[in-house]
Amino acid sequence: MRPITGREELDLFSQLPYDLNEELADDLSDGRRRPEWMWVALRGDRLLARAAWWSRSAGDAPLILDILDIEDSASGSDHVDIGVRLLQTAMAATLPKGSRHPEYSRLIPPDWRENAVTRQAVEDRMTVLERTGARLFVERLRLEWRPESPVPEPNGRLIFRPVHDGEELVALMASVLDGTLDAHGRDDLTRMSVHEAAVRHYEDELARYASPRDWWRIAALPHGEPVGFVIPARNDYNAIIAYIAVLPSHRGNGYIDDILAEGTRILAEQDVPRIRASTDLGNIPMANAFRRAGYINFGREINMTWS
């Protein structure tokens, strides 16, 4: 059990299939991954298990454990035991002692529970995580808009303007945490104030996108009162709806559809091949809004955390 030596071992690391394999080379080149964060369990030259962390940019600490694979063709529970040993070894060597473990994220098919093979693979990986002290945190829908879908048309109920500055957006982000259905938002509020949670989300994610900030939009009533906002952006892989919300006092009026349509139009005008978004499985109003806007559910994501 050891980390890979570098790019020359990417073929070895990629022997186990997963959606993220095609991104590994660029991630290493751009510093989002490091060889010492990419661990393998080998028997001879046979890859039995692997684990890897990811960060947003070079120099950052590991942000998320987004690869954990075990050889699914193995019989019995030996492959799960190997996964547990690998993850325990890798965490002890990679993560600062006493630090909060980064969240685990797994991309899975939308029908993973209905397919016996897929379900077993997902549950085996969850068992590995659980045996190291993790628990299921949330399951999320992965959504995608494609150019062949119609671009939603404005209906004139709302006006849209750019965000004045980060201070204005942080204030709105703090407001929408009231009654939020987002699991990560609710979890943040157990550990910090509303303002602190909004500032951290802004600084750690939104402010770091290299895409133009003049894409960001405040949605307002005709007389100027804000009702919500949307953050269209590009991350290192796709055009995305990074954040979308309606202020608590304006929820229930269908404004989410208008706001999402505006964010989708902004990105569609860039001739992007797709727009990605995600929302918690339990956030039914948001999921329905994406479906009405022509987004398809192309997958799910399992998030697990350590206490």
C-alpha positions in Angstrom: 0.0 0.0 0.0 1.6 3.2 -1.2 1.1 6.5 -3.1 1.8 6.5 -6.8 5.2 7.8 -7.8 3.9 10.3 -10.4 2.3 10.6 -13.8 4.1 7.5 -15.0 1.9 5.4 -12.8 -1.5 6.9 -14.0 -2.1 3.8 -16.1 -1.7 1.7 -13.1 -3.9 3.9 -11.0 -6.6 3.9 -13.7 -6.9 0.1 -13.9 -10.1 0.3 -11.9 -12.8 2.1 -13.9 -14.5 5.3 -12.8 -15.9 8.5 -14.4 -13.0 10.6 -13.1 -10.2 8.6 -14.7 -10.1 10.8 -17.8 -9.6 13.9 -15.7 -6.6 12.6 -13.7 -3.8 13.7 -16.0 -5.0 17.3 -16.2 -5.7 17.4 -12.5 -2.1 16.4 -11.8 -0.7 18.9 -14.3 -2.8 21.8 -12.8 -2.1 20.9 -9.1 -5.6 19.8 -8.2 -4.1 16.4 -7.4 -0.7 15.3 -6.1 0.9 11.9 -6.4 1.2 11.7 -2.7 -2.6 12.0 -2.4 -3.2 9.1 -4.8 -2.9 5.7 -3.0 -2.9 2.2 -4.3 -3.2 -1.3 -2.8 -1.2 -3.8 -5.0 -0.7 -7.5 -5.1 2.2 -7.8 -7.4 1.2 -5.5 -10.3 -2.5 -6.1 -9.8 -4.5 -3.1 -8.5 -6.8 -4.2 -5.7 -7.9 -0.8 -4.3 -7.2 2.9 -4.7 -8.0 6.2 -3.0 -7.4 9.8 -3.9 -8.1 13.3 -2.7 -8.7 16.5 -4.8 -8.4 20.2 -4.2 -9.5 23.3 -6.1 -6.0 24.6 -6.9 -2.3 24.0 -6.3 -1.2 24.7 -2.8 -4.5 23.9 -1.2 -5.0 21.2 1.4 -7.0 18.1 0.3 -10.7 19.3 0.0 -12.5 16.1 -0.9 -12.0 12.3 -1.1 -13.5 11.7 -4.5 -11.9 8.4 -5.5 -12.3 5.2 -3.5 -12.4 2.0 -5.5 -12.0 -1.7 -4.7 -11.8 -4.6 -7.1 -15.5 -5.5 -7.5 -14.8 -8.9 -9.1 -13.2 -10.2 -6.0 -15.3 -12.7 -4.0 -16.2 -12.6 -0.4 -15.5 -9.6 1.8 -11.7 -9.6 1.3 -11.9 -6.6 -1.1 -13.8 -4.6 1.5 -11.2 -5.4 4.1 -8.4 -4.3 1.7 -10.3 -1.0 1.0 -10.5 -0.3 4.7 -6.8 -1.0 5.3 -5.9 1.2 2.3 -8.0 4.1 3.4 -6.9 4.0 7.0 -3.2 3.9 5.8 -3.7 6.7 3.3 -5.6 9.0 5.7 -2.9 8.5 8.4 -0.2 9.5 5.9 -2.0 12.2 4.0 -4.2 14.2 6.3 -2.9 16.5 9.1 -3.3 14.8 12.5 -6.3 16.0 14.4 -7.8 17.8 11.4 -11.4 17.3 10.2 -11.4 14.7 7.5 -12.5 16.0 4.0 -15.9 14.8 2.8 -16.2 11.8 0.6 -18.0 12.1 -2.7 -19.0 9.3 -5.1 -20.6 9.8 -8.6 -23.2 7.0 -9.2 -25.8 6.2 -11.8 -29.3 7.6 -11.3 -30.8 4.1 -11.0 -28.1 2.6 -8.8 -30.5 1.1 -6.4 -32.4 -0.8 -9.1 -29.3 -2.4 -10.6 -28.0 -5.2 -8.3 -24.4 -5.0 -9.5 -24.2 -1.2 -9.2 -26.0 -1.3 -5.8 -23.5 -3.8 -4.5 -20.5 -1.7 -5.7 -21.9 1.5 -4.1 -22.8 -0.2 -0.8 -19.4 -1.9 -0.6 -17.6 1.4 -0.9 -20.0 2.9 1.7 -19.1 0.0 4.0 -15.4 0.8 3.6 -16.1 4.4 4.6 -18.4 3.4 7.5 -15.7 1.1 8.9 -13.4 4.1 9.1 -16.0 6.1 11.0 -17.9 7.9 8.2 -21.6 8.2 7.8 -24.0 9.0 5.0 -24.5 12.8 4.8 -26.6 13.4 1.8 -27.5 12.0 -1.6 -27.6 14.6 -4.5 -29.1 14.7 -8.0 -26.7 15.6 -10.8 -28.4 17.6 -13.5 -27.5 18.7 -17.0 -28.8 21.0 -19.7 -27.8 20.4 -23.3 -27.9 22.8 -26.3 -30.6 20.7 -28.0 -33.0 21.7 -25.2 -34.9 25.0 -25.7 -33.5 28.0 -23.9 -36.1 29.2 -21.4 -37.6 32.5 -22.4 -38.0 35.5 -20.0 -41.6 36.2 -18.9 -41.0 39.8 -17.7 -42.0 39.1 -14.0 -38.5 39.9 -12.8 -35.7 42.2 -13.8 -32.0 41.1 -13.6 -28.9 43.1 -12.9 -25.3 42.3 -12.1 -24.1 41.9 -8.5 -22.7 45.1 -7.2 -19.9 43.5 -5.2 -19.1 40.6 -2.9 -20.5 42.3 0.1 -24.0 42.5 -1.5 -23.9 38.9 -2.5 -22.7 37.7 0.9 -25.6 39.5 2.5 -28.1 37.8 0.2 -26.4 34.4 0.8 -26.8 34.9 4.5 -30.5 35.7 4.1 -31.3 32.6 2.0 -29.8 30.3 4.7 -33.0 31.0 6.7 -35.0 27.8 6.1 -32.6 26.4 3.6 -33.2 22.8 2.4 -29.5 22.4 1.5 -27.8 19.8 3.8 -24.4 21.5 3.6 -25.9 24.9 4.5 -27.7 23.4 7.5 -24.6 21.7 8.6 -22.5 24.9 8.4 -25.1 26.6 10.7 -24.4 24.0 13.4 -20.8 25.2 13.6 -20.8 28.9 12.7 -23.0 32.0 12.4 -25.1 32.7 9.4 -22.7 35.5 8.3 -19.6 33.3 8.8 -21.2 30.5 6.7 -22.0 32.9 3.9 -18.5 34.4 3.9 -16.9 31.0 3.9 -19.0 29.8 1.0 -18.3 32.9 -1.0 -14.5 33.0 -0.3 -13.9 29.3 -0.6 -15.9 28.7 -3.8 -17.7 31.5 -5.6 -14.9 34.1 -5.5 -12.5 31.5 -6.9 -14.2 30.9 -10.2 -12.2 32.4 -13.0 -15.3 32.9 -15.2 -16.6 36.5 -15.4 -18.4 37.9 -12.4 -20.6 40.0 -14.7 -22.5 36.7 -15.4 -23.8 36.8 -11.8 -27.3 38.1 -11.5 -29.5 39.6 -8.9 -33.2 39.0 -9.6 -35.6 41.8 -8.5 -39.2 42.9 -8.8 -39.8 45.8 -11.2 -39.5 48.3 -8.4 -36.0 47.0 -7.5 -36.6 44.8 -4.5 -34.3 41.7 -4.7 -36.1 38.3 -4.6 -33.1 36.0 -5.3 -29.9 35.5 -7.3 -28.1 33.0 -9.6 -24.4 32.4 -10.1 -23.6 31.0 -13.5 -20.0 30.1 -13.7 -17.3 27.8 -15.2 -15.3 25.5 -13.0 -12.3 23.5 -14.2 -14.5 21.0 -16.1 -17.9 22.5 -17.1 -20.2 25.4 -17.2 -22.3 25.3 -14.1 -25.1 26.8 -12.1 -22.9 27.3 -9.0 -25.6 28.8 -6.7 -29.2 29.7 -7.1 -31.6 30.9 -4.4 -34.8 32.7 -3.6 -35.0 35.0 -0.5 -37.3 33.5 2.2 -39.9 36.2 2.0 -40.4 35.5 -1.8 -40.5 31.7 -1.8 -43.6 30.0 -3.1 -44.2 32.4 -6.0 -42.4 30.4 -8.7 -39.6 32.9 -9.0 -37.0 30.0 -9.0 -38.1 29.2 -12.5 -37.4 32.7 -13.8 -34.1 32.9 -12.0 -32.9 29.6 -13.3 -34.0 30.5 -16.8 -31.8 33.6 -16.6 -28.7 31.7 -15.4 -29.3 29.1 -18.1 -29.6 31.8 -20.9 -26.3 33.4 -19.8 -24.4 30.2 -20.1 -26.2 29.1 -23.3 -25.1 32.3 -24.9 -21.5 31.1 -24.4 -22.1 28.1 -26.7 -21.2 25.7 -24.0 -21.6 22.0 -24.8 -23.6 21.4 -21.5 -24.5 23.1 -18.2 -24.1 21.1 -15.0 -25.9 21.6 -11.7 -26.7 19.6 -8.6 -29.1 19.7 -5.7 -30.0 17.5 -2.7 -32.3 14.6 -3.4 -34.6 15.9 -0.7 -34.8 19.5 -2.2 -37.9 18.7 -4.3 -38.8 22.3 -5.2 -35.3 22.9 -6.6 -35.2 19.5 -8.4 -38.5 20.3 -10.1 -37.4 23.7 -11.2 -34.4 22.2 -13.0 -36.6 19.6 -14.7 -39.0 22.3 -15.9 -36.0 24.2 -17.3 -35.0 21.2 -19.4 -32.3 19.8 -17.2 -32.1 16.0 -17.2 -31.1 13.9 -14.2 -28.0 12.1 -15.5 -26.6 10.8 -12.2 -26.4 11.0 -8.5 -23.8 11.8 -5.9 -23.2 10.2 -2.5 -21.6 12.4 0.2 -20.3 10.9 3.4 -18.6 12.7 6.4 -16.7 11.9 9.5 -17.9 13.2 12.8 
